[in-house]
Structure formats: C-alpha cells, structure tokens
Amino acid sequence: MTSRRGFLKAGGLAVFGIGLGGLPTFVTQAAAQIKQPGLFKRRKTLVCIFQRGAMDGLMAVTPFTDEYLKAARPTLFMSAAKSDTKKSLIDLDGKFGLHPSMSAFQSVFKDGRLGIVHGIGSPNNTRSHFDAQDYMESGTPFKKGTASGWLNRAVGLLGHDTATPFQGVSLTSSLPRSFYGDNPSVAISNLQDFNIQMRGNPSGANMAAKSFEDLYDQTTQGLLKDTGKDSFEAMNMLKKMDTKNYKPANNAQYPNTALGNSLKQIAQLIKMDVGLEVAFAESGGWDTHFNQGTDTGIFARNVNDLSESMVAFWNDMGTLQDDVTVMTMTEFGRTVKQNGTGGTDHGRASCNFILGNDVFGGKVHGKMNELAIENLEDGRDLAVTTDFRSVFSEVADKHLGINKDNILFPDWDGGHIGMMRG
Amino acid sequence: MISHIAIKPIIMKTLLRFFYLPFLLLTGVLLLSSFFGNKTSNLANAYKKAGLTDRQAALHLLNRFTFGPKPNDIEELLKIGTDKWFSQQLLAKFSDADLNSRLANYDAINLSNEEVNKIFPKNPQVLRMAIKDGFIDKDSVQTGDKKEYRNKLNAYMDSKGFRPTQELTRQFINQKILRAAYSENQLQEVLTDFWFNHFNVSLSKNDCAMYIPAYERDVIRPNVFGKFSNLLIATAKSPAMLFYLDNFSSVASNENEMAAMQKDAQNPKVKAALAKAQQNKNKRGLNENYAREVMELHTLGVDGGYTQSDVTQAARVLTGWTIYPMGTYGGGAAMLKQLDKLDASTLEKRGYVHDGDFLFVPNRHDKGDKVVLGKKFADGGYQEGVDLLNMLAHHPSTAKFICTKLAVRFVNDNPAQSIIDKMTKTFLAKDGDISAVLTTMVNAPEFWAKNSLDEKTKSPFELAISAVRALDANITQPYPLYTWINKMGQKVYYYQAPTGFPDKGQYWINTGALLNRMNFGLALAGQKISGVKINLAKLNNNHEPESTDAALRTYGKIILPERDLAHTIDRLTPFLNDPNLVQKVNQAASKNKPTSAMEQTDDEMMSGDSMVKTKPSAPLNKPTFANNEMLAQVVGVIIGAPEFQKR
C-alpha cells in the first residue's frame, strides 16, 4: 500500500518543479491550467452502460427487410419507408434501420464513430435477468461462484500503480457485480456527496473534516491511513472543481435522466484528470413485456434517453474524444414474436453500441440470418452469433491495451470480430 | 433447538481435557462448579497467559461475539464471568423481551413461505391477474396516466388482500437491524450473519427473494450452533437456495434416452419422439450451478480436491430436488393438482419426498450410476442427495475450509495455521459440531494473542450497529440506518454472488466508503438519522462535561473503552478548542435545526415503520448544556475515527 502512495504526485507536480526552476512564467501558468487540479496522467477511459432488463435489439436496430420479422410483429414492426402518420426507421445500410427515437446516433454512425454489433449475447441460454446479468458481469457465463467482476479484473490488468481512488468508478448507489473484486473501485451516486457533510453546518463539517484528516494521518493502521489520505486528497480535488455548476463543452445537452446525469458526471471526472480509466453507468426499464410501443411509448423513450445521453457525452468530450470509448451491454434480447400484451418476452441475442474513435464505426457488425423459424434459437429467439466476451475483450484490448484474456475472461478462448481499429 | 441441548457436555469435555481426569474424579462435583468461577476459569488462564487484563479480555469477547459493547457491558460480563458468559452465548436461551416488543409490529416476518406467496405476489403476477380479472385495461399499461394506473393497481391489490413485496423486504431488513442491536443472544445473531453470508442468497434475485425471510429464520438461525451437516442439508432443501442456485429446475438430462433413440431413428414413431426430445433438450436438463457451488463455496473449497466430473455427477445426484408447489397461480398450480390427486402413502411409495417446502420428484431424478469423489451413487432416489451432502459435510477439506473461514471471522484476517489446525481437529472429531469448534477456538492462545485484538475491520453493518450499541441508541425506525449502511458500501441481503461479502478489511475500506463512515458518525451523533434517538447526556449520567477536552476524554472512554486514546485526544484538542470554530459551529447549528426527514430518500412508506409516524421532537433545540453541538461533534468524530472502525 505504501508504494502505491509514492506515485500519487509524481505525475502532476513534477511539471511545477521544473517550471519553477527555468521555464518562462507563461509555460508554468499554462501547465498549471492544464494540470490543476488533477494530479494524474490522463489515460484512456472505457465507459460501460448496462441496460438492465434486456433491450429488444430487433426494435433498436431492425432488419427491416426481413418478412419473417414483419409477420411475427404485426403491431410492433416499423418500416424504413417514409410515412406521414408514423416516424419511420433510419435506414443505415439498406438492411438495418435505427429506431427513429435514436436519431442522435445518425451522425456519429455516418462519421464512422458508432459501431453496432447485432446478434451479440451469451453462450449460456438462461432467460433469467438475474442469471444472465450475473454471467455477463462476472464474465464467466457458466460459473456463478466467480468472485470478481470483469471490469474489476480489467482495472487490475491496466497495470497502473496509481493512488487515485477514481481509477474504477460506478455511478450507482452500490457497487455493481461488474466491479466486485480486489482491485480498487468505488460507487458514487453523486459527486457532490464525496465530501464530509453536516447538513446546514458548513463550519462544523469543515472542522470535522480537518479532525478526520488529522486522525487518519496519524493512525498506525496502514490501510486506514493510506485510504484516508487518498480520500481527503480526492475530496479536495473535487472541491476545487465546481461540480455543482458544471457546464458541458460544445453546448452538449445531457437529458435530465439518471443515465444523462451519470454520463455527465463521468465527463466531469475525465476532464478533472482524476485518473479515471473504467467507468460504469446503468440504464433501466428495458423489460418491455407490456405495450413497448413503436415510434412512441416506453421503448422509444428509453432509446431516446440512451442515444441522447451518449451523444451528449461524446460532444462534451470534444478534444478528448480520442481518449474515450463508450460501450453498451444488455443481458439478452427479446422474442422475435410479439406477445399477447403488446410487448416482447425474454429472448437470446440483442445488439450493442460502441462509440469512439477507435471503433470501426458506420457498420453493423455480426451475423444475422433471416428470422425464419428454423434459424431461431429454440425456435423463437434471435440466435447468438457473437459471444459478448469477444466484443468486450476486443474493446478492452484495442482501447485500454488489455490483452490478457485468460484473466479477463477465464474459460474463453474465442477471437475478435474486428469491430475496433488498430 | 435440539442442537442447544448438546452443548453443555461439549464444554465439559473441553474442560476435562485441561484438568486431568483422575484428579477430577477425586475432587468431585464441588470443584467442577468452581471451574465456572473466575479464579480457575479456562478462558482466564488463556488470556492471562497472553498478558491481557480481565477488562481487555472482556472487551475482546464482546468485540468478537457480539455486535459491539454497550456502555457497561464489560462490567456486566466480568460479573457473570468470562466462561459462563461464553457458554450462555452458546446456549442462546435469553428470552429477549425487549427485542420481541420491538419486533411485535412486524407481522410479515413470521409468515410461512406459502403465506408469503399468497400475500405478497410479485408485481408482474399482480399485473397479469389484474388484467385477467378485467381490473386494468392492458392497453393502459405504461401508456396511460401513470398515477391513475398505479391507483387502480393498488385498489386491485387491496381488494385481493395483496401487499407490495417491498413491505416484506423492508420488514425483513428492519428485523435484522433490530436483532443485531438488541438481542441478548448476540452470538446467535453474529453467527446467523456469518452462516447466511456463507450460504449466501440474494434479494436481488427476484425468484428467490420472497423465500429469504423464512430462510434466515427457519434454515439458518436454528442451526447456527449445531452440526454443520444439518445446516448444509437444510440449506440444500430450502426454496431460497433451490431458486438462487437453480437446482429447483435441474432435471435428469434426456441425452442418454436420445442416444438410444438415435439407433432406431428410422421408425417414424421413434423419430417423432426424438424430435420432441430434441426440443426439450434446451428447456429441461441438468443444471450444475448448485452442485458446483456447494463444493466450491459451501463445503470443500475451491482447492478441495474435486474435478469437473465430480460437479456434473453431483448435479445428477441432486436432480429431482425441487420445491413443493405453492400458491394458486404460476407454474405451481398444475403440479399441485397432480400431487393433490395422490395421497401421502402413494407418494411415498412412488419415491416422492415431501418435507415442508421441499419436494423430491422421482421422475426428474437421474437414475443412472454416478460417482462423486470416488463414491458410487446408484438408484437411491432422494437418499442419494442426502448421502452426498453428508459425505461433503464430513470431508477433511470441508473441515479445513469451514474452520479457516470461522477463524477469519472471529480471530483476524490472516489467522495462524496452528489455530485453524486445532479447530479442524475438533470439527472432524466432533462430527462438525460448530459449538465445539468455537469452544476450541476461544480456548486457543492464538485467539488471545495481541495481533488478534482490534484487528478486524468492521463491515459497514457492524460499524452502524456497534455505534448504535455504544451510544445506547433507541431505534424506532431502522430503515434509515440501512440506507446509511448501503452508502458505506454494504447492501445487506443484496450481495449478488454466491460467495457472500468478502470478510477482509481491504474490501470494506475503499475511498468513497471511508468518507461515508465519517459522515455516518457525524450524522448519528448529530441526531440527523431519523428513527434513531440518542441521549448523549444520559450516557454520562447527565453530567455535563466542563470543556470540549473533558468531553473528548469522557466520551472517548465510553465509546472506545480499553483503548489508548491519548494520541487521538492530543490531535483533536486543538481543532475542537479553536474558539472561532466553536462559535461558528454553534451559530450555524442554531440557524439550522435538524429535521426528521433527513436522509430518508425512500418515499415508499411501509407499514413496518408506520408505528413511528410521529416526528422526533427536535432534541437539540432545547439546550441541555451550552456546548451541545460541540458534544455531538466530538462524539461524531470519535465514531468516524480510525479506532472505531476496528474491533
């Protein structure tokens, strides 16, 4: 633990050291502007969004020329043909159409920044939300007892000996399964809570903070001492940034939703140079058994939130876009056939979205056969043609430089599908 | 409760080992009774050899076997005597009148699984029923007015006598907090927490959530002191575990049948049957989840010497172990109808086993030969599974694995191999008797070694409960405490993985969580956690401390007895005595009176808490002594301080 601490200030303060010696003032000032208050070298960041509840991939990115799908979904199927009464799908490549509420994705797809993998899913055919999420987050689809989550292992594999408390951050109230494990990772639902707080008594809080800082500094308990120091440094770091009055760059407009706020805070952390490398956010409401709607309704609202939030984040990143990749994931897809209550039931494969400059974008990757019954898994569901680990591993490799698949995804030795550049 | 009766003889036997048998026979019964006296106490011998004072030893016992000492607990324990105190805790016979009166209003926590099923149907079930009964138009779901829809659904639930599942969950969480804080049978609660975590199931898995209250109550708590095999078999047969690790659905795979049919695939009849079997292959079949985890996590441990083949074979042994259908809706109804047609003796004759919520279904069971860890299982039906679990429970790897885990919990994060060996020996010699293992542990010198004292980092739950106990707080509404425990990094009952929460300090002390521990101390002492009332003045017999310095010394001693706080006091005094700060704090505090609604973000008001609708009368308004705010701050800082994070 003590060796970890040695690295803390090496990144940021070294610049000042040199600056004070011989560099012209304007250089030091510029360095100060760039570096303050972050103390860490900026590295690449992977942002994962878990869509809990199982997104209907066939409605998000519809194979609109497929007659079987049209027949299986009499009231849910949307067409790419222009219509006066209903919004139509956004034709991506003559075969797949993007849900009209995801128009925010249109330009990033065109620019080759957004890639889509269709037919992605787990080799384990469970249709239980709990089990499928558990398997996807542990990264071991046939083993429940895996203690750690794949993102926690990813943090460990980065191999950066750094003292930042923000290397792995989940914008959730408690740590998700993906982050379970021995490597440092933290759940924060709101950056402003990362503080010593006494309601309506700021001077009391101030005094308490000083008391605690001093007490933890002098304790003989190594772990508490180190973590205490990190905590207060992190707290002071955040304090210097005005997290309350954050103004996104490039006029980016985050939706005022849970996901929008999570991504906004991730953007803040990235800009603060606090050493964030793996971030996690959640989006809910995808379990659309009842009336999922078409161009309006529950599903339309969800995909709108997802795409608007991701694109706002992308725009907000501005010049930092090279440093970030955003990837969505969902535990499984939904039945090809619509059910009796205007919705869809638990299925197998879905699709996911990957946004970043390292992405082989503007393309729908993966394999999808036409949805004739004999091509469906168990005669009902879109078949899984790409193992989720193949995509996760490729993104981790190409964006974060993690290539130890035997640790990231033990028991898996598949290859990549080539949806990332480089 | 049978397990409790067996405890006394075990203690006697342990005593016998220490005092030579012939000597004992000569001196007779009179002397025997004096073993429980302080002078010749077993434990006293052990801790005095380690150089501990009586008070230090008492504190260590309280830190290890309770959720933290209350004021005067050390004195009370010494009055009883260390040996007698420990044996009382093993017996767990205190009547718990205070606790029971606090639990009296929680009506859902005593329901059977079947009753829970009837009263607390899951939301999608309710929705389906409401649509079927024409109460709700299916088109209005999620498209219509949300509030109106909610009201309609509530009205439907009322008319049916249904209650929302969150109410059950909340009562269950509340009871855990109250038991930990107020039960006199503290060790029983500590062990219930330990074994629940060992045999973890999670409220985050919907299918098993409703069975978890009964799981803790009927499967875990009554078995925490007894034979390990009883605990193991009880968990294996519980609906919560059967759902959590999917064994309820595990059915003999039809691969063998299919292979046989392949040979005769020309026959059109066989061909049709084969096609059907192929279709069923993915729907029904063997599920290895429980078989794997029962070996890796519940018994042998990951390096316990089993192979993948053992896992598959064990899964085959356990096919047919499922739950007795409950409720009138869902998949259970058809099965129940089938079972109802047959009387008990017919069922038995056919090989069914119905035991409470458990059901063994012979035609789902794999009747072929199986070999697990070299032992053959064939054609034994239900008994095969029992034999398998018994074999696992008594395996040397299991003894070692369980004793290591117990030592990590009760000694320190890295217990000496020597104490694990002693405990393992007892485990194997005493048929996995948990009380006997604990008795061996507490008598071992390693238990009392200096590097075991204050070495465990409190989990957030332990921190919250120990603070509440140290301040002798009155919890009228437990749920806000739970919100804090979650904030500090432990969503109790929701740990998703079957491993349970890791039991090591490093896991609990991450950066975000540490700040929240400090904030918790300040909030608790500042009376900002609604539903938790403390009286700081009363803790000091209503003596007003003369200065912040005196407050620090006095309350430091009350909250952290037997700890060397000289450093802490030296460090804190200058901050707390800064006159400017003191003035500012008091000014700020008088401007902002505490509100009762603080920290309660959960807007669903559940009946579990409804007995406490009255707002707490802002106690800080009435200055009992001038530096009230300062006192709260001093106490808050002590609870958030590094020393209080350890036990």
Boltz contact constraints between the chains, C-beta under 6 A:
constraints:
  - contact:
      token1: [A, 130]
      token2: [B, 205]
      max_distance: 6.0
  - contact:
      token1: [A, 144]
      token2: [B, 289]
      max_distance: 6.0
  - contact:
      token1: [A, 144]
      token2: [B, 293]
      max_distance: 6.0
  - contact:
      token1: [A, 144]
      token2: [B, 498]
      max_distance: 6.0
  - contact:
      token1: [A, 145]
      token2: [B, 293]
      max_distance: 6.0
  - contact:
      token1: [A, 145]
      token2: [B, 296]
      max_distance: 6.0
  - contact:
      token1: [A, 145]
      token2: [B, 297]
      max_distance: 6.0
  - contact:
      token1: [A, 145]
      token2: [B, 498]
      max_distance: 6.0
  - contact:
      token1: [A, 147]
      token2: [B, 499]
      max_distance: 6.0
  - contact:
      token1: [A, 165]
      token2: [B, 511]
      max_distance: 6.0
  - contact:
      token1: [A, 174]
      token2: [B, 486]
      max_distance: 6.0
  - contact:
      token1: [A, 174]
      token2: [B, 491]
      max_distance: 6.0
  - contact:
      token1: [A, 177]
      token2: [B, 496]
      max_distance: 6.0
  - contact:
      token1: [A, 184]
      token2: [B, 510]
      max_distance: 6.0
  - contact:
      token1: [A, 186]
      token2: [B, 510]
      max_distance: 6.0
  - contact:
      token1: [A, 186]
      token2: [B, 511]
      max_distance: 6.0
  - contact:
      token1: [A, 186]
      token2: [B, 512]
      max_distance: 6.0
  - contact:
      token1: [A, 188]
      token2: [B, 512]
      max_distance: 6.0
  - contact:
      token1: [A, 196]
      token2: [B, 518]
      max_distance: 6.0
  - contact:
      token1: [A, 197]
      token2: [B, 519]
      max_distance: 6.0
  - contact:
      token1: [A, 198]
      token2: [B, 522]
      max_distance: 6.0
  - contact:
      token1: [A, 200]
      token2: [B, 592]
      max_distance: 6.0
  - contact:
      token1: [A, 201]
      token2: [B, 588]
      max_distance: 6.0
  - contact:
      token1: [A, 201]
      token2: [B, 589]
      max_distance: 6.0
  - contact:
      token1: [A, 203]
      token2: [B, 584]
      max_distance: 6.0
  - contact:
      token1: [A, 203]
      token2: [B, 585]
      max_distance: 6.0
  - contact:
      token1: [A, 203]
      token2: [B, 588]
      max_distance: 6.0
  - contact:
      token1: [A, 204]
      token2: [B, 585]
      max_distance: 6.0
  - contact:
      token1: [A, 204]
      token2: [B, 633]
      max_distance: 6.0
  - contact:
      token1: [A, 207]
      token2: [B, 575]
      max_distance: 6.0
  - contact:
      token1: [A, 207]
      token2: [B, 581]
      max_distance: 6.0
  - contact:
      token1: [A, 208]
      token2: [B, 522]
      max_distance: 6.0
  - contact:
      token1: [A, 208]
      token2: [B, 637]
      max_distance: 6.0
  - contact:
      token1: [A, 210]
      token2: [B, 575]
      max_distance: 6.0
  - contact:
      token1: [A, 211]
      token2: [B, 572]
      max_distance: 6.0
  - contact:
      token1: [A, 211]
      token2: [B, 575]
      max_distance: 6.0
  - contact:
      token1: [A, 211]
      token2: [B, 637]
      max_distance: 6.0
  - contact:
      token1: [A, 212]
      token2: [B, 518]
      max_distance: 6.0
  - contact:
      token1: [A, 212]
      token2: [B, 640]
      max_distance: 6.0
  - contact:
      token1: [A, 214]
      token2: [B, 571]
      max_distance: 6.0
  - contact:
      token1: [A, 215]
      token2: [B, 571]
      max_distance: 6.0
  - contact:
      token1: [A, 215]
      token2: [B, 641]
      max_distance: 6.0
  - contact:
      token1: [A, 216]
      token2: [B, 642]
      max_distance: 6.0
  - contact:
      token1: [A, 218]
      token2: [B, 571]
      max_distance: 6.0
  - contact:
      token1: [A, 219]
      token2: [B, 642]
      max_distance: 6.0
  - contact:
      token1: [A, 221]
      token2: [B, 642]
      max_distance: 6.0
  - contact:
      token1: [A, 223]
      token2: [B, 505]
      max_distance: 6.0
  - contact:
      token1: [A, 223]
      token2: [B, 509]
      max_distance: 6.0
  - contact:
      token1: [A, 224]
      token2: [B, 642]
      max_distance: 6.0
  - contact:
      token1: [A, 227]
      token2: [B, 509]
      max_distance: 6.0
  - contact:
      token1: [A, 227]
      token2: [B, 511]
      max_distance: 6.0
  - contact:
      token1: [A, 227]
      token2: [B, 514]
      max_distance: 6.0
  - contact:
      token1: [A, 230]
      token2: [B, 511]
      max_distance: 6.0
  - contact:
      token1: [A, 231]
      token2: [B, 511]
      max_distance: 6.0
  - contact:
      token1: [A, 231]
      token2: [B, 514]
      max_distance: 6.0
  - contact:
      token1: [A, 231]
      token2: [B, 515]
      max_distance: 6.0
  - contact:
      token1: [A, 234]
      token2: [B, 511]
      max_distance: 6.0
  - contact:
      token1: [A, 290]
      token2: [B, 141]
      max_distance: 6.0
  - contact:
      token1: [A, 290]
      token2: [B, 142]
      max_distance: 6.0
  - contact:
      token1: [A, 291]
      token2: [B, 141]
      max_distance: 6.0
  - contact:
      token1: [A, 291]
      token2: [B, 142]
      max_distance: 6.0
  - contact:
      token1: [A, 291]
      token2: [B, 143]
      max_distance: 6.0
  - contact:
      token1: [A, 298]
      token2: [B, 142]
      max_distance: 6.0
  - contact:
      token1: [A, 341]
      token2: [B, 138]
      max_distance: 6.0
  - contact:
      token1: [A, 378]
      token2: [B, 282]
      max_distance: 6.0
